Amino acid sequence: MSYSPTPGRPPGLEVLDLPGLAARARQRERPLTAPVRPAFHLVVAVRGGRLECAVDFTAYTLGAGDWLWVWPGQVLQFPDGGGDGVDATVLVFPTGFPSAATDALIRAGEHAPYRLITPDPARQAALLRLLDALVEEHAGLGDLSLEAYVETLRDLLAVILVRLVHLADPRRRSRAGGGEPFERFRRAVEEDFGRTHRVEHYAARLGYSARTLTRATRAALGVGAKRYIDERVLLEAKRLLIHTALPPAAVGERIGFAYPTAFSAFFRQHTGMTPTEFRTLSKP
């Protein structure tokens, strides 16, 4: 699902409540109960009630004080259609809206292990003050010049996003993680996982040893390099099986398996199901 700004508003940031999000989804003929793969960021801040959702096939229950950040390309679904009586603010924005400097600071959030963020009371209060200011400024179209209006929204959003990234993985404040080797490895995997799943390929391409990549990945995420590649491949397989009508053999080919039997064996090994069984059980 591509980003589409509200008619009459400058593109960049949409501020909605859940009924507003549901209405926008219906306009696109994709109800919230159906799995969608947005090509934009979506941040949900729950102020009251309980909200059920799933991001990349992991189920979450959000309550008051919880934040959910969905990145472009992830599969999002609200099984109960958004829930009744849920008080939430939803921020929708394309990748290009934050400044380049902010984008560099938040890039780590793309691979945070969990989408659900629960700030402590003090940080939650500070975030809500920023969110309330953002909601108010968003509603004030016409109070400023267009350039000043957009920059105000961009700056307020940037503070919220940077804080959420660090709250999503507080260990980043006290450890070096995988450093440059892992960041280069992560980017290379995104570019090449549809062609190769071998750690040795990435090591040769980047000028590291396979052992160095494994150490860096384990420092960053707690898993080895091969497992990181396999998990990325498996995630893309699930996304394609649910969000496209491609036959399983075509899905396997797209993510680097030359033979359908090899893809089926890989998928069964990691999920206990065949690709066809997963598609049948996971679709609404």
C-alpha positions in Angstrom: 0.0 0.0 0.0 1.6 3.3 -1.1 1.5 6.6 0.8 -1.3 8.9 -0.2 -1.7 12.3 1.5 -5.1 13.8 2.4 -6.4 16.0 -0.4 -5.8 19.6 0.3 -2.9 19.0 2.8 0.8 19.1 2.1 2.4 15.6 1.8 4.5 14.4 4.6 2.7 13.6 7.8 -0.9 12.4 8.6 -2.2 12.5 12.1 -5.2 10.3 12.6 -7.2 8.4 15.3 -8.1 4.7 14.8 -11.6 5.5 13.2 -9.8 7.8 10.8 -7.2 5.1 10.0 -10.0 2.6 9.4 -11.8 5.1 7.1 -8.7 5.7 5.1 -8.1 1.9 4.8 -11.7 1.4 3.5 -11.1 4.1 0.9 -8.2 2.0 -0.3 -10.4 -1.1 -0.2 -8.1 -2.7 2.4 -10.0 -3.0 5.7 -7.9 -3.1 8.9 -8.8 -6.7 9.4 -6.9 -7.7 6.2 -3.1 -8.0 6.1 -1.5 -5.0 4.3 2.1 -4.1 3.6 2.4 -0.3 3.8 5.1 1.5 1.9 5.3 4.1 4.7 5.9 4.4 8.5 3.0 4.0 10.9 3.3 4.9 14.6 0.4 4.1 17.0 0.3 5.6 20.5 -2.4 4.1 22.6 -3.8 6.4 25.3 -6.6 4.1 26.5 -8.2 0.7 25.8 -6.7 -2.4 24.4 -5.7 -2.9 20.8 -4.9 -6.2 19.1 -2.6 -6.2 16.1 0.1 -8.3 14.3 3.3 -7.1 12.7 5.2 -9.5 10.5 3.2 -12.4 11.9 4.0 -11.5 15.6 0.9 -10.7 17.6 0.8 -7.8 20.0 -1.7 -6.5 22.6 -1.3 -2.8 23.2 -2.6 -1.0 26.2 -2.5 2.5 27.6 1.1 3.8 27.4 2.2 1.5 24.6 3.6 2.6 21.2 3.8 0.5 18.0 6.1 1.4 15.2 5.6 -0.3 11.8 8.3 0.3 9.2 7.7 0.3 5.4 7.5 -3.2 4.0 6.3 -4.9 7.1 3.0 -6.8 7.1 0.4 -5.2 9.4 -3.0 -6.5 10.5 -5.6 -5.5 13.1 -7.6 -8.7 13.6 -10.4 -7.0 15.4 -10.5 -4.0 13.0 -9.0 -1.6 15.4 -11.0 -2.4 18.5 -13.9 -0.6 20.1 -13.3 2.2 22.6 -9.5 2.4 21.8 -8.1 5.9 22.3 -5.0 6.1 20.1 -3.1 8.6 17.9 -1.7 7.3 14.6 1.2 9.0 12.8 1.6 8.1 9.1 4.6 9.4 7.1 6.7 8.3 4.1 10.4 7.5 4.4 11.5 10.8 2.9 9.7 13.0 5.4 12.2 13.0 8.3 15.4 14.9 7.5 18.5 13.0 6.3 20.1 13.5 9.7 17.1 12.2 11.6 16.8 9.3 9.2 20.4 8.3 10.0 19.6 8.4 13.7 16.5 6.3 13.5 17.8 3.8 11.0 18.6 1.3 13.8 14.9 1.1 14.6 14.2 -0.7 11.4 15.7 -3.9 12.8 14.7 -3.5 16.4 13.7 -7.0 17.7 10.2 -5.9 18.9 7.7 -3.4 17.4 6.0 -2.8 20.8 7.5 0.0 22.9 6.4 0.7 26.5 8.1 3.8 28.0 8.5 4.2 31.7 6.1 6.7 33.3 8.4 9.7 33.1 9.4 9.1 29.5 5.8 8.4 28.5 4.7 11.7 30.0 7.4 13.5 28.0 6.5 11.7 24.8 2.8 12.5 25.2 3.7 16.2 25.6 5.6 16.0 22.4 2.8 14.1 20.7 0.1 16.6 21.9 2.2 19.4 20.5 2.5 17.6 17.2 -1.2 17.0 17.1 -1.9 20.6 17.8 0.6 21.9 15.2 -0.7 19.4 12.6 -4.2 20.9 13.1 -2.9 24.4 12.7 -2.4 24.4 8.9 -2.6 28.0 7.8 -1.2 29.5 11.0 2.3 29.5 9.5 3.9 29.7 6.1 3.8 26.3 4.4 7.6 25.9 4.7 7.5 26.7 8.5 4.5 24.5 9.0 6.2 21.4 7.4 9.5 22.1 9.3 7.6 22.3 12.6 6.0 19.0 12.0 9.2 17.4 10.9 11.2 18.6 14.0 8.5 17.5 16.5 8.3 14.1 14.8 12.1 13.7 14.8 12.3 14.0 18.6 9.6 11.4 19.1 11.2 9.0 16.6 14.7 9.3 18.0 13.4 8.6 21.5 11.4 5.6 20.4 14.4 4.1 18.7 16.4 4.2 21.9 13.5 2.9 24.0 13.0 0.0 21.5 16.5 -1.2 22.3 18.0 0.6 25.4 21.1 -1.6 25.2 22.3 0.5 22.3 23.0 3.3 24.8 25.6 1.2 26.6 27.1 -1.2 24.1 28.8 -0.9 20.7 26.7 -3.6 19.2 27.9 -5.0 15.9 29.4 -1.6 14.9 30.2 -0.9 11.3 30.7 -4.6 10.3 27.1 -5.4 11.3 25.6 -2.3 9.6 27.4 -3.1 6.4 26.4 -6.8 6.6 22.8 -5.8 7.3 22.7 -3.5 4.2 24.4 -6.2 2.1 21.8 -8.8 3.2 19.0 -6.5 2.2 20.5 -6.2 -1.2 21.5 -9.8 -1.9 19.3 -12.2 0.2 17.3 -12.9 -2.9 20.4 -14.3 -4.6 22.5 -15.9 -1.9 22.2 -17.1 1.7 25.9 -17.9 2.3 27.8 -16.0 5.0 31.0 -16.5 3.0 29.5 -14.5 0.1 28.9 -11.5 2.3 32.3 -11.8 4.0 34.1 -11.8 0.6 32.0 -8.9 -0.7 32.6 -6.8 2.4 36.2 -7.7 3.1 35.6 -9.4 6.4 36.0 -13.0 7.5 32.9 -15.0 8.1 33.9 -15.2 11.8 34.0 -11.4 12.1 30.5 -11.1 10.6 29.2 -13.8 13.0 30.7 -12.0 16.0 29.3 -8.7 14.9 25.8 -10.0 14.3 25.9 -11.8 17.6 26.9 -8.6 19.4 24.2 -6.6 17.7 21.3 -9.1 17.8 22.3 -12.1 19.9 22.3 -14.5 16.9 24.9 -15.7 14.4 25.3 -14.4 10.8 23.8 -17.5 9.2 20.7 -17.4 11.4 20.3 -13.7 10.6 20.3 -14.4 6.9 17.9 -17.3 7.3 15.5 -15.3 9.4 15.4 -12.5 6.8 14.8 -15.0 4.0 12.0 -16.6 6.0 10.4 -13.3 6.8 10.3 -12.3 3.2 8.9 -15.7 2.2 6.0 -15.2 4.7 5.4 -11.7 3.5 5.2 -12.9 -0.1 3.0 -15.9 0.7 0.5 -13.8 2.5 0.6 -10.6 0.5 0.9 -11.8 -3.0 -0.7 -14.5 -5.2 2.6 -15.9 -6.3 2.8 -19.7 -6.4 5.1 -21.1 -3.7 7.7 -22.1 -6.4 7.8 -18.5 -7.6 8.1 -17.2 -4.0 11.1 -19.5 -3.5 12.7 -18.4 -6.7 12.3 -14.7 -5.8 14.2 -15.3 -2.5 17.0 -17.3 -3.9 16.0 -21.0 -4.1 16.7 -22.6 -7.4 14.4 -25.5 -6.8 10.9 -25.6 -5.2 11.8 -28.6 -3.2 14.7 -26.7 -1.5 12.4 -23.8 -0.6 9.8 -26.2 0.7 12.4 -28.0 2.9 13.8 -24.7 4.2 10.3 -23.4 5.0 9.2 -26.6 6.7 12.4 -26.8 8.7 11.8 -23.3 10.2 8.1 -23.3 10.6 6.9 -26.9 10.7 4.6 -26.2 7.7 4.8 -26.2 4.0 4.5 -22.9 2.2 1.0 -23.8 1.1 -0.1 -24.8 4.6 1.2 -21.5 6.0 -0.6 -19.5 3.3 -3.9 -21.3 4.0 -3.7 -21.0 7.8 -2.6 -17.4 7.9 -5.0 -15.7 5.5 -8.2 -14.4 6.9 
